[in-house]
């Protein structure tokens, strides 16, 4: 079973994976709103470093998530949002027990079209261990 979501749904996936790691084989964390509450989610993830996590996490993010939504310049906010996402990815990689796929598309916005473009690769990554097994 996999759990996934985009935007605030990506935050829900992160928390579900921390709370019920044995229930999920992987997480899809697409454009997570890690900037909310000034990074409180990242503090929760960091404090959970010794707790269980699903075996695979696919993360996607766009480099224009803020500026495209606001229809104006937002380089500082866009960069900060990328930094938050990359901090989460780094925490997952440092665990050593989670396979992580991270896709950053610097031109992508916070939109269903961007998420749909990344989805096939994420699904392939999440299902890879199952697809490599011979049929029973």
Secondary structure, 3 states (H helix, E strand, C coil): CEEEEECHHHHHHHHHHHHCCCCCCEEEEECCCCCHHHHHHHHHHHHCCCCCCCCEEEEEEECCCCHHHHCCCCHHHHHHHHHHHHHHHHHHHHHCCCEEEEEEECCCCCCHHHHHHHHHHHHHHHHHHHHCCCCC
